[in-house]
């Protein structure tokens, strides 16, 4: 299954499924069209959301401030906005993590 990406005026959005309280922070492939992200942080007081944006920013080679959660901030299933990146560059940066 491939990752569903939607383009918009600012960049792109994609779905993420969070698995909190794991042994390490990592991108664990694609599950049901969403990027699966495992985080050591608990889902308390936005800790997992911050860790998710930090991990994705590092993976994509951009500041976490260029990423935002546009829906699902209190859910395991989120939609992330990436500002200033096109789909080709996005897929290229994620390629090593999706094998």
C-alpha positions as CSV (number, residue, x, y, z in Angstrom):
1,X,0.0,0.0,0.0
2,X,1.3,3.4,-0.8
3,X,1.2,6.6,1.2
4,X,-1.6,9.0,0.3
5,X,-0.3,12.5,-0.3
6,X,-2.4,15.5,-1.2
7,X,-1.0,18.7,-2.6
8,X,-2.2,22.2,-1.6
9,X,-1.1,25.8,-2.0
10,X,1.5,25.7,0.7
11,X,3.0,22.2,0.2
12,X,1.3,18.9,0.9
13,X,-0.5,16.9,3.5
14,X,-0.4,13.2,4.4
15,X,-1.8,10.9,7.0
16,X,0.1,9.5,10.0
17,X,-0.7,6.8,12.5
18,X,1.1,7.2,15.8
19,X,2.1,4.3,18.1
20,X,3.1,5.9,21.4
21,X,5.3,4.4,24.2
22,X,7.5,2.3,22.0
23,X,11.2,1.5,22.5
24,X,12.5,4.0,20.0
25,X,11.4,6.8,17.7
26,X,11.1,5.6,14.1
27,X,9.1,5.6,10.9
28,X,7.8,2.0,10.5
29,X,6.5,2.1,6.9
30,X,3.0,2.6,5.6
31,X,-0.1,1.1,7.0
32,X,-3.6,1.6,5.4
33,X,-2.3,4.6,3.4
34,X,-0.8,6.4,6.4
35,X,2.8,6.7,7.5
36,X,3.3,4.6,10.7
37,X,5.4,6.5,13.3
38,X,6.5,4.8,16.5
39,X,7.4,7.2,19.4
40,X,8.8,6.7,22.8
41,X,6.7,9.6,24.1
42,X,3.4,9.0,25.9
43,X,0.3,10.6,24.4
44,X,0.1,13.1,27.2
45,X,0.0,16.9,27.0
46,X,1.1,17.0,23.4
47,X,4.4,15.1,24.0
48,X,3.8,12.6,21.2
49,X,2.7,15.3,18.8
50,X,5.9,17.3,19.4
51,X,8.0,14.2,19.1
52,X,6.2,13.2,15.9
53,X,6.9,16.7,14.3
54,X,10.5,16.6,15.4
55,X,11.1,13.1,14.0
56,X,9.4,14.0,10.7
57,X,11.3,17.3,10.5
58,X,14.6,15.5,11.0
59,X,13.7,12.8,8.4
60,X,12.7,15.4,5.8
61,X,15.7,17.7,6.5
62,X,13.6,20.7,7.5
63,X,12.7,22.6,10.7
64,X,9.8,21.1,12.7
65,X,8.2,24.6,12.4
66,X,7.5,23.8,8.7
67,X,5.3,20.9,9.8
68,X,1.9,21.2,11.5
69,X,-0.9,18.9,12.6
70,X,-4.0,20.0,10.7
71,X,-6.3,17.3,12.2
72,X,-6.3,14.6,14.8
73,X,-4.1,16.3,17.4
74,X,-5.7,14.2,20.1
75,X,-6.0,11.0,18.1
76,X,-3.5,8.4,17.0
77,X,-4.6,9.2,13.4
78,X,-3.4,12.6,12.3
79,X,-3.1,14.7,9.1
80,X,0.3,16.5,8.8
81,X,0.9,19.6,6.7
82,X,4.4,20.1,5.2
83,X,5.0,23.6,4.0
84,X,7.4,24.3,1.1
85,X,8.1,20.8,-0.1
86,X,6.9,19.1,-3.3
87,X,5.8,15.5,-3.5
88,X,8.9,14.2,-5.4
89,X,11.3,15.6,-2.7
90,X,9.0,14.3,0.0
91,X,8.9,10.7,-1.4
92,X,12.7,10.8,-2.0
93,X,13.4,11.8,1.7
94,X,11.1,9.1,3.0
95,X,12.3,6.3,0.6
96,X,14.9,4.9,3.0
97,X,12.3,4.6,5.7
98,X,9.6,2.8,3.7
99,X,11.5,-0.4,2.7
